[in-house]
Amino acid sequence: MDSCVVPLRQGGLSLVQTTDFFYPLVDDPYMQGKIACANVLSDLYAMGVKTCDNMLMLLGVSNKMSDKERDTVVPLIIRGFKDLAEEAGTMVQGGQTVLNPWVTIGGVATTVCPPNEFIEPGNAVVGDVLVLTKPLGTQVAVNAHQWLDEPERWNRIRLVVSEEDVEMSYQVSMFLMSKLNRTAAKLMHKYNAHGATDITGFGLLGHAKNLVQHQKNEVSFTIHNLPIIAKMAAVAKACGNMFQLLQGYSAETSGGLLICLPREQAASFCKDIESEDGLQSWIIGIVEKGQRKARIIDKPRVIEVTPKIE
């Protein structure tokens, strides 16, 4: 599961808790703080938990920074993390800061709730559909942006994408990575979701495989559609097997939720989440009878996505 669920001694309540941290992947310290917070909370949201009771912040400050760099960057990271925690309806009370060779940022998210406030991930049934709540391609977009300053690597992709396209995809990816999956968690209850996971470091197919292996029923997942940030499929193709985006293994950061929903509920789920968040979701596959395997069809439909940035 994306979060541990521990029954408490007090009757009828469970502790739902998760932790995560990583290294900076964008240039903007404030946005990096927001992305880190969103990434931590997504593990709760993947369990259908709508409310986080408290967060801890885990911050590593690089001892290679000058005093001026540290005094500029670190408060911005902290402010970004705290601001998004406040947007999520929670607060940061506690944590740990250390000096080490690298900048790291992450945290712990904790909720205490009764069983009806979380959704276990293993109840998919034949006939369900798979819904994805954010497009893929954040790793490709971030790397392409870095390559603008690396002529040898930029030359690999400049025939398929412009500098303007790369800058736009980078801004889109930061916007998406900093968006909470909280609305999706809320709607999982309304539309009777049978389980979910968030898409992060193992890519869409990697996380789909993990989710399907833990289903109670003998089912398999088949993925037909790949919503991808505009132009990033072409960039990934130009790079050979570097990212494996179309194969489903390109890492995402603070990606969307992959949710198993009853077929008759999925369209309404997608409509509601767009109405509330202003962002599309997509039905990307189906749940079939099978031996707990997940696959992407040989020629999936690539959906080019350009969200409106707030």
N, C-alpha and C positions, 0 to 999 in steps of 0.2 A: 504494500500500500504506500501511497505518497506521504502519509502521516502515520505515526503510531497512534493506536487507540488503546488506552489503558483504563479498565474499569477502576473506579475509586472505591475506597472503603465506604464512603457515604453512598447509600443506596440509590441506584438509578442514574448516576452520573459517570461520565468518562472523561479522561484527559485526552485531548487530541492535540498532538504536538509535532512540529517539524523544524528542521534546521537546514540551512544552505549558505554557502558563501563562494565567491569567485573573484577573479582578477578583473580590473577595469577593461572594458572592451569598446568604450566610446571616449571621445575627447572631452566631453562636457562633464565636470565633476558632479554638478547638481543632478543632471539626468542620470548619471551612473548611480547616485544614491537612490533615486526613484526606481530605476530598473532593478536594483538589488532588493529593495523592499517588495516590489511586485513579484519578483521571482520566489522569494520566501513564502509569501502569502498564497501563491498559486497551489502549493501542496495542500493547504487547508481547503481551498476552493475546489480542488479535484475530488475531495471527499464530500462535497456538497455543504461544507461548513460556510455559513454566510457571515459569521461574526467572529472576529479574533479578540480575545480578552486582553492580551498583552503581547508585546514584542520586546525582544532583547536585540541590541545591535552589536555585531562583532566586527571590529574595525582593525585592520593592520595598516600602520603608517610606515612608509618606507624610510629607512635611515639613510637612503641615498638622496633624499630631497634636501634642498636648502631650507633654511628657516623661512624664507619668504614663500617658497613653493608650498611648504607644509601649512603655513598660516593662511594661505589663499585657498588651497585645494581641500583640505580636510573639513573646514566648516561648511563648504558647499556640499560635500558628500553627505555630511550629517544632516544638513537642512533638507536635502532632497529625500533622504530616507524618512525623516520625520514628517515631512509634508505629505508624502504618499500614505504613510501610516494613518495620519489624521484623515485623509480622504477616505480611507478604508474603514473609518469609524473606530480605530483603536489608537493606542499610544505606545511609545517606547519608554519603558521603565526598567532600566538596567542594561547590562551588557559588559563588554570587555574591549579594551584598546591595548594594542601591543606595538612595539617597534620591531620591525624585521626588514629584510631586504626588499620585500614586495608590498605594494598596496593591495589589500584585500578588503572586501566589504560583503557583509551578509548579516544573518541574524537568526533568531528563533521566533516562531509564532506559536502561540498557545491558546487553546480554548477549552473550557470545561462546559460540557453540554450533555443533555439526555440523548438516548439513541435515535430519537426521531429527527435530530438536527444534523446527523451525518448519514451519508449514503455509502454503504460498502461497495467496492468496485467489481464484485464477482458475479453479478446476477443477469448478465446479458442472455437473451433468448433468441432462438431462430426467428427471423423476421424483423428484428431490430435494424436500425440504420445507424451509421457512424456520422457524427457531426463534429466539425472542427470550427473553433471560434476565433482563430487568428490565422492569417496566411503564413506560409513558410518562406524561408529565404533570408532570415536575419543575419546568419553567419556570412552568407555570400555578400550581402549588402555591406556589412561592416568591413570585410576584407577588401572588397572592391574600392571602398573609400580610402583605406590605407594605401592601396596601390597607386592612387593618384600621385603620390610622392615617391614611387618606386618605378622608374621608367621600364626596367626589364619586365616586371610583372604587368604593368599597365599595357605594354605592347601585346600581351596575350589576349586582352579583352577589348582593346580600343576599336576593333572593327565591328563589334556587336553592341557597343554601348557608348554613349557620349559622357563627357564629364558632367554635364547637367543631369543626365539620367542617374549617374552614380550618386551625385549630391542629393537628388530627390529621394532615391531609394534609401540612402543613409538616414535622412530626416524621417522618412516613413518608418524605418525599422526602429529608431529611437522612440518614436511615438507609440508604436505597437508594443515594444518591450516594457514601456512604462505604464501601459494600460492594465488595470486590475481585471481579473477574471471573476469578480464578485457577482456581477449580474448573472453570469452563466451559472454560478453556484446556486443562486436563488431560484433561477428558472429550472434547474435540475429537479427540484422538489415539485414545482408546479406541473411539470410535464413528465413526471414519473420515470426519471432516468434510472437505468439499471447498472450504472457504473461509469467511471471516468478516470482519466489520468491527464497530467499536463505534459505538454511536449517540450522537452528541454534537450539535454546533452546527447541523448542517443538517437535523436531524430524521430520523425513521424513513425517510420516502420519499426524502429527499435522499441519505442514505447508501446506501439500497438502489439508487438509480440509479447512484451512483458504483461500487458493487460490481459490478452487472450489466454495466456498460460495459466492465469489464476482464476479463470471462470469456473463456476460450479458445473455448468452444463457443457456438453460436448459440442462446442461451436468453433467456427473459424471466422476471421475477418478478411474481407476482400475489399480493397481500396481501388476506386475507379477514377477519382478526381483529385487533382493536386492544386489547390489555390496557392499561388506564389506571388510574392511582391513583383511588380512589373519589371521586366527586363532581366530579372535574376536567373530565370531558367536559361536564357541565352548565355549569360555570363558563366553559369555552371557548366554548360555544354562546352564552352570554349576552353575550359580548364581541365577537360578530360575527366579523370576519376577523382580529382582533388576533393570535391565536396560531396559527391554522391547525392545531390539534391533530388534528382528525379528517381533515384533508387530508394529514397526514403531514409537515408542515414545522415543527412546534413544536420549538424547540431543546431539547435535553436536555444535562445536565451529568453526566459520569461515568455514562452510560447503560449498558444491557445490550449484550451481543454479539448481532448478527444472524448466524446460522450456517446455512450450506447443509449439510444432513445427508441421508444416504440415508433414504428413507421408512421402511424397516424398522428403522432404528436410533433414530429420533427419540424414540419414546415411552420407550425405555429411558434415553436421555440425560436426558430431563426427570425421570424417576423418580430417577435417580442424583443429579442436582444438587439435587433437593429433599431427598433423604436426607442429603446431605453438608452443604448450606448452610442447609437449612430454608426455602428460597425456591422458589417456583414458576418454571417456564419454560413457554412456550407455543409450540405449532405455529401460526404465524400466516399461512402462505401456501405456495405451491408454485412449483417451477421448471418452466417449460414451454418448448416449442420457440418461438423467437421471435428478434427483432432487437435483443437486448440493451436492452430497455426494462423499467421497473418501474412498477407502478401499484397503487393501492388501489381495490377495487371500489366501486361507487356507494354501496352501503349496507353497509358493513362491520359485523360483529358487535363491539360494544363490550363488553369484559369488565371489570367493575368489580373492582378489586383493593385489598384492605386487608391488607398483609403484617403478620405479627406482629413487633413491634419488640423486639429483644433488650435 
